Amino acid sequence: MKVKVYSATFVKKNGESRLMQFVRPEDFTAEFVSTYLKTYSPKEKRALTEGLEAVFDLDSKSFKTFNWNTIVGQPTTQEQEV
C-alpha cells in the first residue's frame, strides 16, 4: 500500500540527532490502520507539549514522538510503498 511518508531529522532530549521516517496520523489510510495499527483509536490522544507530535515510526513499527521544535533542515515527503 502507498502512504505519505515524512523523512526528517530532529534533536532528541539527550542532544543526539535522529533521522526518522514516519507517517502522520492525518495521513493514515484505512488499509494502513488495519495492517499496522490493530488497536489504533483516533479518539485516544495524548497530551503533548506544543511542537511534539505522536507519529508512526516506520523503522520501529511503533508510535514515537517527533519534535518539530528541534527539526534540522526541512522535512521531505513522498508517496511510498510500505
N, CA, C and O of each residue as an XYZ file, in Angstrom:
328
protein
N       0.840     -1.170      0.000
C       0.000      0.000      0.000
C       0.887      1.237      0.000
O       1.992      1.210      0.543
N       0.414      2.310     -0.600
C       1.157      3.562     -0.627
C       0.582      4.523      0.398
O      -0.634      4.668      0.521
N       1.478      5.182      1.137
C       1.095      6.212      2.106
C       2.085      7.370      1.988
O       3.176      7.217      1.438
N       1.691      8.521      2.510
C       2.567      9.686      2.533
C       3.557      9.502      3.679
O       3.167      9.423      4.844
N       4.840      9.435      3.335
C       5.906      9.210      4.318
C       6.745     10.476      4.444
O       7.158     11.075      3.451
N       6.986     10.867      5.694
C       7.832     12.016      6.003
C       9.202     11.499      6.410
O       9.317     10.455      7.051
N      10.220     12.225      6.038
C      11.585     11.920      6.450
C      12.182     13.217      6.982
O      12.249     14.217      6.267
N      12.616     13.194      8.240
C      13.146     14.407      8.855
C      14.075     14.048     10.000
O      13.972     12.979     10.602
N      14.979     14.962     10.281
C      15.911     14.813     11.391
C      15.548     15.825     12.466
O      15.237     16.979     12.172
N      15.592     15.375     13.720
C      15.372     16.275     14.837
C      16.388     15.946     15.929
O      17.033     14.898     15.897
N      16.520     16.852     16.890
C      17.449     16.644     18.000
C      16.651     16.140     19.200
O      15.698     16.780     19.646
N      17.062     14.978     19.714
C      16.401     14.367     20.857
C      16.769     15.101     22.141
O      17.681     15.927     22.149
N      16.050     14.795     23.237
C      16.320     15.412     24.541
C      17.773     15.255     24.976
O      18.334     16.150     25.609
N      18.383     14.123     24.639
C      19.755     13.865     25.070
C      20.797     14.528     24.165
O      21.998     14.350     24.372
N      20.341     15.299     23.152
C      21.250     16.021     22.270
C      21.622     15.287     21.002
O      22.261     15.867     20.123
N      21.239     14.019     20.882
C      21.540     13.245     19.675
C      20.585     13.623     18.556
O      19.416     13.927     18.794
N      21.102     13.601     17.318
C      20.248     13.798     16.145
C      19.631     12.460     15.777
O      20.261     11.411     15.916
N      18.395     12.508     15.309
C      17.716     11.278     14.895
C      16.970     11.508     13.602
O      16.134     12.407     13.505
N      17.277     10.689     12.603
C      16.543     10.701     11.341
C      15.385      9.730     11.487
O      15.577      8.579     11.878
N      14.204     10.187     11.178
C      13.026      9.337     11.316
C      12.207      9.365     10.028
O      12.004     10.420      9.426
N      11.745      8.199      9.623
C      10.775      8.086      8.540
C       9.470      7.707      9.201
O       9.386      6.699      9.902
N       8.436      8.530      8.973
C       7.208      8.329      9.729
C       5.975      8.719      8.923
O       6.048      9.393      7.895
N       4.842      8.263      9.440
C       3.533      8.606      8.885
C       2.795      9.393      9.959
O       2.713      8.970     11.112
N       2.261     10.540      9.564
C       1.496     11.363     10.499
C       0.065     10.810     10.579
O      -0.444     10.288      9.587
N      -0.585     10.916     11.737
C      -1.934     10.371     11.894
C      -2.939     10.857     10.846
O      -3.818     10.097     10.441
N      -2.824     12.100     10.407
C      -3.788     12.592      9.413
C      -3.611     11.920      8.050
O      -4.468     12.048      7.176
N      -2.494     11.201      7.870
C      -2.244     10.511      6.607
C      -2.496      9.003      6.686
O      -2.247      8.284      5.718
N      -2.987      8.522      7.828
C      -3.316      7.100      7.942
C      -4.472      6.778      6.999
O      -5.481      7.484      6.970
N      -4.314      5.718      6.239
C      -5.411      5.220      5.409
C      -6.057      4.051      6.146
O      -5.471      3.511      7.084
N      -7.241      3.661      5.735
C      -7.920      2.523      6.362
C      -7.063      1.262      6.247
O      -6.986      0.476      7.192
N      -6.423      1.068      5.098
C      -5.580     -0.110      4.894
C      -4.352     -0.065      5.810
O      -3.947     -1.092      6.355
N      -3.767      1.113      5.979
C      -2.615      1.277      6.862
C      -2.997      0.924      8.298
O      -2.277      0.194      8.979
N      -4.120      1.442      8.745
C      -4.593      1.172     10.105
C      -4.845     -0.314     10.296
O      -4.432     -0.884     11.305
N      -5.512     -0.947      9.348
C      -5.824     -2.375      9.511
C      -4.571     -3.249      9.462
O      -4.559     -4.338     10.036
N      -3.525     -2.793      8.791
C      -2.288     -3.571      8.698
C      -1.369     -3.358      9.888
O      -0.839     -4.321     10.442
N      -1.175     -2.111     10.286
C      -0.173     -1.791     11.303
C      -0.730     -1.415     12.670
O      -0.046     -1.560     13.683
N      -1.942     -0.943     12.701
C      -2.442     -0.335     13.934
C      -3.722     -0.998     14.412
O      -4.764     -0.350     14.504
N      -3.650     -2.237     14.705
C      -4.846     -3.001     15.069
C      -5.626     -2.358     16.222
O      -6.851     -2.468     16.272
N      -4.934     -1.695     17.140
C      -5.616     -1.111     18.296
C      -5.671      0.415     18.240
O      -5.982      1.051     19.247
N      -5.376      1.013     17.089
C      -5.364      2.475     16.977
C      -6.763      3.046     17.127
O      -7.710      2.561     16.509
N      -6.887      4.068     17.940
C      -8.145      4.779     18.089
C      -7.853      6.273     17.998
O      -7.186      6.818     18.877
N      -8.340      6.951     16.947
C      -8.040      8.372     16.800
C      -8.597      9.220     17.942
O      -8.189     10.371     18.098
N      -9.510      8.688     18.734
C     -10.063      9.443     19.854
C      -9.105      9.470     21.044
O      -9.202     10.339     21.910
N      -8.179      8.510     21.076
C      -7.214      8.435     22.174
C      -6.003      9.284     21.836
O      -5.095      8.821     21.146
N      -5.979     10.509     22.309
C      -4.852     11.396     22.047
C      -4.140     11.711     23.338
O      -4.765     12.020     24.353
N      -2.825     11.630     23.288
C      -2.014     12.007     24.439
C      -1.861     13.515     24.456
O      -1.835     14.160     23.407
N      -1.762     14.059     25.628
C      -1.481     15.484     25.751
C       0.025     15.665     25.584
O       0.810     15.190     26.404
N       0.416     16.347     24.526
C       1.828     16.572     24.256
C       2.133     18.061     24.312
O       1.274     18.896     24.028
N       3.345     18.375     24.677
C       3.812     19.753     24.678
C       3.765     20.287     23.242
O       3.926     19.530     22.285
N       3.545     21.591     23.105
C       3.484     22.200     21.778
C       4.759     21.886     20.996
O       5.868     22.016     21.514
N       4.584     21.477     19.754
C       5.715     21.140     18.898
C       6.037     19.663     18.854
O       6.798     19.221     17.994
N       5.465     18.884     19.777
C       5.664     17.437     19.771
C       4.458     16.777     19.116
O       3.323     17.219     19.295
N       4.713     15.723     18.361
C       3.625     15.024     17.672
C       3.856     13.521     17.739
O       4.963     13.045     17.490
N       2.815     12.782     18.074
C       2.872     11.319     18.040
C       2.716     10.898     16.587
O       1.730     11.238     15.934
N       3.703     10.150     16.085
C       3.709      9.688     14.699
C       4.017      8.193     14.691
O       4.477      7.641     15.690
N       3.758      7.542     13.553
C       4.079      6.121     13.435
C       5.432      5.997     12.757
O       5.571      6.313     11.575
N       6.438      5.534     13.507
C       7.805      5.364     13.014
C       7.856      4.083     12.179
O       7.569      2.997     12.682
N       8.219      4.214     10.915
C       8.224      3.051     10.031
C       9.383      2.095     10.314
O       9.284      0.903     10.022
N      10.480      2.603     10.879
C      11.601      1.720     11.183
C      11.305      0.822     12.380
O      11.579     -0.378     12.343
N      10.748      1.400     13.437
C      10.463      0.607     14.634
C       9.061     -0.008     14.607
O       8.727     -0.852     15.438
N       8.245      0.429     13.636
C       6.863     -0.040     13.502
C       6.079      0.181     14.800
O       5.354     -0.692     15.276
N       6.257      1.390     15.352
C       5.559      1.752     16.579
C       5.401      3.270     16.639
O       6.009      4.010     15.866
N       4.567      3.709     17.578
C       4.398      5.142     17.760
C       5.607      5.718     18.476
O       6.112      5.144     19.441
N       6.056      6.856     17.988
C       7.153      7.614     18.583
C       6.742      9.077     18.602
O       5.758      9.462     17.971
N       7.493      9.882     19.321
C       7.229     11.313     19.372
C       8.244     12.034     18.505
O       9.451     11.854     18.667
N       7.745     12.860     17.573
C       8.625     13.678     16.738
C       8.612     15.089     17.294
O       7.550     15.633     17.596
N       9.806     15.693     17.432
C       9.931     17.036     17.993
C      10.129     18.052     16.874
O      11.234     18.214     16.357
N       9.044     18.736     16.505
C       9.102     19.749     15.452
C       9.863     20.992     15.921
O      10.293     21.792     15.089
N      10.037     21.170     17.223
C      10.761     22.331     17.753
C      12.260     22.253     17.486
O      12.937     23.280     17.439
N      12.783     21.039     17.310
C      14.231     20.873     17.130
C      14.571     20.262     15.776
O      15.621     19.638     15.623
N      13.695     20.437     14.799
C      13.921     19.878     13.470
C      15.182     20.491     12.860
O      15.471     21.672     13.050
N      15.920     19.669     12.130
C      17.134     20.099     11.443
C      16.814     20.105      9.957
O      16.542     19.052      9.379
N      16.842     21.267      9.336
C      16.518     21.358      7.918
C      15.022     21.260      7.688
O      14.220     21.553      8.576
N      14.662     20.848      6.494
C      13.266     20.732      6.100
C      12.882     19.258      5.941
O      13.683     18.462      5.451
N      11.671     18.891      6.348
C      11.233     17.508      6.128
C      10.956     17.282      4.652
O      10.580     18.205      3.929
N      11.145     16.057      4.216
C      10.749     15.682      2.859
C       9.572     14.742      2.953
O       9.393     14.046      3.953
N       8.772     14.726      1.908
C       7.630     13.809      1.864
C       7.617     13.113      0.513
O       8.069     13.657     -0.495
N       7.096     11.915      0.520
C       6.895     11.188     -0.727
C       5.863     10.086     -0.513
O       5.724      9.557      0.590
N       5.162      9.756     -1.551
C       4.279      8.602     -1.512
C       5.183      7.389     -1.589
O       6.012      7.280     -2.492
N       5.024      6.482     -0.647
C       5.927      5.337     -0.559
C       5.146      4.058     -0.296
O       4.148      4.051      0.425
N       5.617      3.003     -0.886
C       5.045      1.675     -0.653
C       5.544      1.177      0.692
O       6.750      1.140      0.937
N       4.608      0.789      1.577
C       5.023      0.261      2.879
C       4.442     -1.126      3.099
O       4.680     -1.737      4.141
